[in-house]
Amino acid sequence: MKIQVDTNRCQGTAMCLAVAPELFDILPNGIAEVLVDDIGPDLAATAEDAALACPAAAITVIGDQG
């Protein structure tokens, strides 16, 4: 499972960082960065929560969640 951030949509609100600091960081330019290449089942729900928390809908979770 992977996470993608649409850098054209990201508004730098850092909601993803607030929800999932183990998965995201904010770059100096204010855009979210994914810290983990492959998300395991233990972080699947956290990744989904971060995507839902993004007010710009800039985060997509891709892959098998089960």
Backbone atoms as SQL, in Angstrom:
CREATE TABLE atoms (id INTEGER PRIMARY KEY, chain TEXT, resi INTEGER, resn TEXT, atom TEXT, x REAL, y REAL, z REAL);
INSERT INTO atoms VALUES
  (1, 'A', 1, 'MET', 'N', 0.844, -1.168, 0.000),
  (2, 'A', 1, 'MET', 'CA', 0.000, 0.000, 0.000),
  (3, 'A', 1, 'MET', 'C', 0.894, 1.238, 0.000),
  (4, 'A', 2, 'LYS', 'N', 0.502, 2.222, -0.764),
  (5, 'A', 2, 'LYS', 'CA', 1.303, 3.447, -0.890),
  (6, 'A', 2, 'LYS', 'C', 0.423, 4.676, -0.682),
  (7, 'A', 3, 'ILE', 'N', 1.088, 5.789, -0.370),
  (8, 'A', 3, 'ILE', 'CA', 0.422, 7.074, -0.235),
  (9, 'A', 3, 'ILE', 'C', 1.022, 8.014, -1.275),
  (10, 'A', 4, 'GLN', 'N', 0.158, 8.782, -1.910),
  (11, 'A', 4, 'GLN', 'CA', 0.613, 9.817, -2.829),
  (12, 'A', 4, 'GLN', 'C', 0.051, 11.162, -2.385),
  (13, 'A', 5, 'VAL', 'N', 0.865, 12.194, -2.534),
  (14, 'A', 5, 'VAL', 'CA', 0.420, 13.561, -2.280),
  (15, 'A', 5, 'VAL', 'C', 0.430, 14.308, -3.607),
  (16, 'A', 6, 'ASP', 'N', -0.700, 14.869, -3.964),
  (17, 'A', 6, 'ASP', 'CA', -0.792, 15.704, -5.156),
  (18, 'A', 6, 'ASP', 'C', -0.246, 17.075, -4.770),
  (19, 'A', 7, 'THR', 'N', 0.977, 17.349, -5.182),
  (20, 'A', 7, 'THR', 'CA', 1.645, 18.581, -4.777),
  (21, 'A', 7, 'THR', 'C', 0.989, 19.822, -5.379),
  (22, 'A', 8, 'ASN', 'N', 0.207, 19.646, -6.423),
  (23, 'A', 8, 'ASN', 'CA', -0.527, 20.777, -6.996),
  (24, 'A', 8, 'ASN', 'C', -1.754, 21.143, -6.167),
  (25, 'A', 9, 'ARG', 'N', -2.278, 20.186, -5.418),
  (26, 'A', 9, 'ARG', 'CA', -3.462, 20.420, -4.583),
  (27, 'A', 9, 'ARG', 'C', -3.105, 20.749, -3.145),
  (28, 'A', 10, 'CYS', 'N', -1.969, 20.249, -2.666),
  (29, 'A', 10, 'CYS', 'CA', -1.582, 20.428, -1.267),
  (30, 'A', 10, 'CYS', 'C', -1.532, 21.912, -0.915),
  (31, 'A', 11, 'GLN', 'N', -2.182, 22.268, 0.198),
  (32, 'A', 11, 'GLN', 'CA', -2.231, 23.653, 0.654),
  (33, 'A', 11, 'GLN', 'C', -1.349, 23.888, 1.883),
  (34, 'A', 12, 'GLY', 'N', -0.666, 22.848, 2.335),
  (35, 'A', 12, 'GLY', 'CA', 0.244, 22.997, 3.464),
  (36, 'A', 12, 'GLY', 'C', -0.435, 23.197, 4.809),
  (37, 'A', 13, 'THR', 'N', -1.644, 22.689, 4.971),
  (38, 'A', 13, 'THR', 'CA', -2.345, 22.850, 6.245),
  (39, 'A', 13, 'THR', 'C', -1.775, 21.966, 7.341),
  (40, 'A', 14, 'ALA', 'N', -1.013, 20.949, 6.964),
  (41, 'A', 14, 'ALA', 'CA', -0.354, 20.010, 7.877),
  (42, 'A', 14, 'ALA', 'C', -1.329, 19.145, 8.664),
  (43, 'A', 15, 'MET', 'N', -2.533, 18.991, 8.178),
  (44, 'A', 15, 'MET', 'CA', -3.481, 18.086, 8.843),
  (45, 'A', 15, 'MET', 'C', -2.968, 16.650, 8.776),
  (46, 'A', 16, 'CYS', 'N', -2.324, 16.295, 7.671),
  (47, 'A', 16, 'CYS', 'CA', -1.761, 14.947, 7.546),
  (48, 'A', 16, 'CYS', 'C', -0.699, 14.715, 8.610),
  (49, 'A', 17, 'LEU', 'N', 0.122, 15.709, 8.844),
  (50, 'A', 17, 'LEU', 'CA', 1.168, 15.619, 9.858),
  (51, 'A', 17, 'LEU', 'C', 0.562, 15.499, 11.248),
  (52, 'A', 18, 'ALA', 'N', -0.503, 16.214, 11.506),
  (53, 'A', 18, 'ALA', 'CA', -1.171, 16.141, 12.806),
  (54, 'A', 18, 'ALA', 'C', -1.771, 14.759, 13.054),
  (55, 'A', 19, 'VAL', 'N', -2.322, 14.158, 12.006),
  (56, 'A', 19, 'VAL', 'CA', -2.968, 12.849, 12.127),
  (57, 'A', 19, 'VAL', 'C', -1.958, 11.710, 12.082),
  (58, 'A', 20, 'ALA', 'N', -0.935, 11.843, 11.245),
  (59, 'A', 20, 'ALA', 'CA', -0.001, 10.734, 11.014),
  (60, 'A', 20, 'ALA', 'C', 1.445, 11.224, 10.904),
  (61, 'A', 21, 'PRO', 'N', 2.031, 11.666, 12.006),
  (62, 'A', 21, 'PRO', 'CA', 3.408, 12.169, 11.935),
  (63, 'A', 21, 'PRO', 'C', 4.425, 11.104, 11.546),
  (64, 'A', 22, 'GLU', 'N', 4.042, 9.845, 11.690),
  (65, 'A', 22, 'GLU', 'CA', 4.927, 8.762, 11.292),
  (66, 'A', 22, 'GLU', 'C', 4.927, 8.545, 9.781),
  (67, 'A', 23, 'LEU', 'N', 3.965, 9.169, 9.087),
  (68, 'A', 23, 'LEU', 'CA', 3.843, 8.986, 7.638),
  (69, 'A', 23, 'LEU', 'C', 4.157, 10.232, 6.821),
  (70, 'A', 24, 'PHE', 'N', 4.064, 11.419, 7.438),
  (71, 'A', 24, 'PHE', 'CA', 4.203, 12.671, 6.694),
  (72, 'A', 24, 'PHE', 'C', 5.147, 13.647, 7.375),
  (73, 'A', 25, 'ASP', 'N', 5.686, 14.533, 6.557),
  (74, 'A', 25, 'ASP', 'CA', 6.417, 15.700, 7.033),
  (75, 'A', 25, 'ASP', 'C', 6.016, 16.846, 6.102),
  (76, 'A', 26, 'ILE', 'N', 6.320, 18.052, 6.516),
  (77, 'A', 26, 'ILE', 'CA', 6.055, 19.211, 5.676),
  (78, 'A', 26, 'ILE', 'C', 7.396, 19.784, 5.234),
  (79, 'A', 27, 'LEU', 'N', 7.574, 19.912, 3.941),
  (80, 'A', 27, 'LEU', 'CA', 8.808, 20.445, 3.371),
  (81, 'A', 27, 'LEU', 'C', 8.896, 21.953, 3.618),
  (82, 'A', 28, 'PRO', 'N', 10.073, 22.538, 3.491),
  (83, 'A', 28, 'PRO', 'CA', 10.224, 23.991, 3.678),
  (84, 'A', 28, 'PRO', 'C', 9.308, 24.827, 2.782),
  (85, 'A', 29, 'ASN', 'N', 8.926, 24.294, 1.631),
  (86, 'A', 29, 'ASN', 'CA', 8.028, 25.025, 0.732),
  (87, 'A', 29, 'ASN', 'C', 6.561, 24.886, 1.129),
  (88, 'A', 30, 'GLY', 'N', 6.296, 24.162, 2.235),
  (89, 'A', 30, 'GLY', 'CA', 4.939, 24.019, 2.746),
  (90, 'A', 30, 'GLY', 'C', 4.163, 22.843, 2.203),
  (91, 'A', 31, 'ILE', 'N', 4.764, 22.043, 1.360),
  (92, 'A', 31, 'ILE', 'CA', 4.087, 20.904, 0.746),
  (93, 'A', 31, 'ILE', 'C', 4.362, 19.640, 1.554),
  (94, 'A', 32, 'ALA', 'N', 3.337, 18.804, 1.680),
  (95, 'A', 32, 'ALA', 'CA', 3.472, 17.550, 2.411),
  (96, 'A', 32, 'ALA', 'C', 4.370, 16.573, 1.660),
  (97, 'A', 33, 'GLU', 'N', 5.113, 15.808, 2.436),
  (98, 'A', 33, 'GLU', 'CA', 5.999, 14.781, 1.899),
  (99, 'A', 33, 'GLU', 'C', 5.680, 13.464, 2.599),
  (100, 'A', 34, 'VAL', 'N', 5.609, 12.385, 1.823),
  (101, 'A', 34, 'VAL', 'CA', 5.391, 11.062, 2.382),
  (102, 'A', 34, 'VAL', 'C', 6.729, 10.505, 2.844),
  (103, 'A', 35, 'LEU', 'N', 6.780, 10.013, 4.081),
  (104, 'A', 35, 'LEU', 'CA', 8.021, 9.507, 4.652),
  (105, 'A', 35, 'LEU', 'C', 8.222, 8.009, 4.475),
  (106, 'A', 36, 'VAL', 'N', 7.160, 7.278, 4.186),
  (107, 'A', 36, 'VAL', 'CA', 7.215, 5.818, 4.133),
  (108, 'A', 36, 'VAL', 'C', 6.827, 5.346, 2.733),
  (109, 'A', 37, 'ASP', 'N', 7.678, 4.534, 2.120),
  (110, 'A', 37, 'ASP', 'CA', 7.400, 4.035, 0.768),
  (111, 'A', 37, 'ASP', 'C', 6.251, 3.038, 0.741),
  (112, 'A', 38, 'ASP', 'N', 6.293, 2.050, 1.619),
  (113, 'A', 38, 'ASP', 'CA', 5.267, 1.015, 1.653),
  (114, 'A', 38, 'ASP', 'C', 4.603, 1.000, 3.022),
  (115, 'A', 39, 'ILE', 'N', 3.280, 1.171, 3.021),
  (116, 'A', 39, 'ILE', 'CA', 2.511, 1.203, 4.250),
  (117, 'A', 39, 'ILE', 'C', 2.049, -0.213, 4.572),
  (118, 'A', 40, 'GLY', 'N', 2.361, -0.680, 5.756),
  (119, 'A', 40, 'GLY', 'CA', 1.918, -1.995, 6.190),
  (120, 'A', 40, 'GLY', 'C', 0.518, -1.938, 6.761),
  (121, 'A', 41, 'PRO', 'N', -0.051, -3.097, 7.045),
  (122, 'A', 41, 'PRO', 'CA', -1.414, -3.161, 7.582),
  (123, 'A', 41, 'PRO', 'C', -1.574, -2.416, 8.907),
  (124, 'A', 42, 'ASP', 'N', -0.486, -2.322, 9.659),
  (125, 'A', 42, 'ASP', 'CA', -0.552, -1.648, 10.955),
  (126, 'A', 42, 'ASP', 'C', -0.784, -0.151, 10.826),
  (127, 'A', 43, 'LEU', 'N', -0.442, 0.442, 9.672),
  (128, 'A', 43, 'LEU', 'CA', -0.625, 1.876, 9.460),
  (129, 'A', 43, 'LEU', 'C', -1.690, 2.203, 8.417),
  (130, 'A', 44, 'ALA', 'N', -2.388, 1.190, 7.938),
  (131, 'A', 44, 'ALA', 'CA', -3.392, 1.406, 6.890),
  (132, 'A', 44, 'ALA', 'C', -4.494, 2.354, 7.348),
  (133, 'A', 45, 'ALA', 'N', -5.031, 2.140, 8.523),
  (134, 'A', 45, 'ALA', 'CA', -6.112, 2.995, 9.018),
  (135, 'A', 45, 'ALA', 'C', -5.617, 4.423, 9.246),
  (136, 'A', 46, 'THR', 'N', -4.391, 4.564, 9.722),
  (137, 'A', 46, 'THR', 'CA', -3.812, 5.888, 9.939),
  (138, 'A', 46, 'THR', 'C', -3.650, 6.627, 8.620),
  (139, 'A', 47, 'ALA', 'N', -3.206, 5.920, 7.596),
  (140, 'A', 47, 'ALA', 'CA', -3.059, 6.529, 6.268),
  (141, 'A', 47, 'ALA', 'C', -4.407, 6.995, 5.737),
  (142, 'A', 48, 'GLU', 'N', -5.427, 6.181, 5.893),
  (143, 'A', 48, 'GLU', 'CA', -6.778, 6.549, 5.448),
  (144, 'A', 48, 'GLU', 'C', -7.293, 7.755, 6.224),
  (145, 'A', 49, 'ASP', 'N', -7.047, 7.784, 7.528),
  (146, 'A', 49, 'ASP', 'CA', -7.466, 8.920, 8.349),
  (147, 'A', 49, 'ASP', 'C', -6.793, 10.210, 7.893),
  (148, 'A', 50, 'ALA', 'N', -5.512, 10.130, 7.560),
  (149, 'A', 50, 'ALA', 'CA', -4.787, 11.305, 7.079),
  (150, 'A', 50, 'ALA', 'C', -5.365, 11.792, 5.755),
  (151, 'A', 51, 'ALA', 'N', -5.699, 10.867, 4.872),
  (152, 'A', 51, 'ALA', 'CA', -6.294, 11.249, 3.585),
  (153, 'A', 51, 'ALA', 'C', -7.634, 11.936, 3.799),
  (154, 'A', 52, 'LEU', 'N', -8.427, 11.415, 4.705),
  (155, 'A', 52, 'LEU', 'CA', -9.732, 12.019, 4.989),
  (156, 'A', 52, 'LEU', 'C', -9.603, 13.375, 5.666),
  (157, 'A', 53, 'ALA', 'N', -8.539, 13.568, 6.434),
  (158, 'A', 53, 'ALA', 'CA', -8.335, 14.828, 7.157),
  (159, 'A', 53, 'ALA', 'C', -7.844, 15.955, 6.255),
  (160, 'A', 54, 'CYS', 'N', -7.323, 15.621, 5.095),
  (161, 'A', 54, 'CYS', 'CA', -6.762, 16.641, 4.202),
  (162, 'A', 54, 'CYS', 'C', -7.874, 17.501, 3.604),
  (163, 'A', 55, 'PRO', 'N', -7.914, 18.796, 3.935),
  (164, 'A', 55, 'PRO', 'CA', -8.977, 19.647, 3.410),
  (165, 'A', 55, 'PRO', 'C', -8.871, 19.900, 1.905),
  (166, 'A', 56, 'ALA', 'N', -7.711, 19.678, 1.332),
  (167, 'A', 56, 'ALA', 'CA', -7.525, 19.878, -0.108),
  (168, 'A', 56, 'ALA', 'C', -7.709, 18.589, -0.900),
  (169, 'A', 57, 'ALA', 'N', -7.979, 17.483, -0.203),
  (170, 'A', 57, 'ALA', 'CA', -8.109, 16.169, -0.854),
  (171, 'A', 57, 'ALA', 'C', -6.875, 15.874, -1.716),
  (172, 'A', 58, 'ALA', 'N', -5.707, 16.176, -1.174),
  (173, 'A', 58, 'ALA', 'CA', -4.463, 16.011, -1.912),
  (174, 'A', 58, 'ALA', 'C', -3.795, 14.660, -1.666),
  (175, 'A', 59, 'ILE', 'N', -4.344, 13.867, -0.751),
  (176, 'A', 59, 'ILE', 'CA', -3.716, 12.598, -0.380),
  (177, 'A', 59, 'ILE', 'C', -4.542, 11.437, -0.908),
  (178, 'A', 60, 'THR', 'N', -3.862, 10.500, -1.561),
  (179, 'A', 60, 'THR', 'CA', -4.492, 9.295, -2.075),
  (180, 'A', 60, 'THR', 'C', -3.768, 8.085, -1.499),
  (181, 'A', 61, 'VAL', 'N', -4.552, 7.136, -0.995),
  (182, 'A', 61, 'VAL', 'CA', -3.992, 5.873, -0.508),
  (183, 'A', 61, 'VAL', 'C', -4.258, 4.837, -1.594),
  (184, 'A', 62, 'ILE', 'N', -3.209, 4.158, -2.020),
  (185, 'A', 62, 'ILE', 'CA', -3.283, 3.232, -3.147),
  (186, 'A', 62, 'ILE', 'C', -2.851, 1.849, -2.696),
  (187, 'A', 63, 'GLY', 'N', -3.622, 0.855, -3.079),
  (188, 'A', 63, 'GLY', 'CA', -3.195, -0.516, -2.853),
  (189, 'A', 63, 'GLY', 'C', -4.140, -1.308, -1.995),
  (190, 'A', 64, 'ASP', 'N', -3.756, -2.546, -1.797),
  (191, 'A', 64, 'ASP', 'CA', -4.548, -3.505, -1.038),
  (192, 'A', 64, 'ASP', 'C', -4.529, -3.149, 0.445),
  (193, 'A', 65, 'GLN', 'N', -5.687, -3.042, 1.030),
  (194, 'A', 65, 'GLN', 'CA', -5.775, -2.702, 2.440),
  (195, 'A', 65, 'GLN', 'C', -6.131, -3.909, 3.277),
  (196, 'A', 66, 'GLY', 'N', -6.200, -5.064, 2.684),
  (197, 'A', 66, 'GLY', 'CA', -6.589, -6.225, 3.461),
  (198, 'A', 66, 'GLY', 'C', -5.627, -7.300, 3.284);
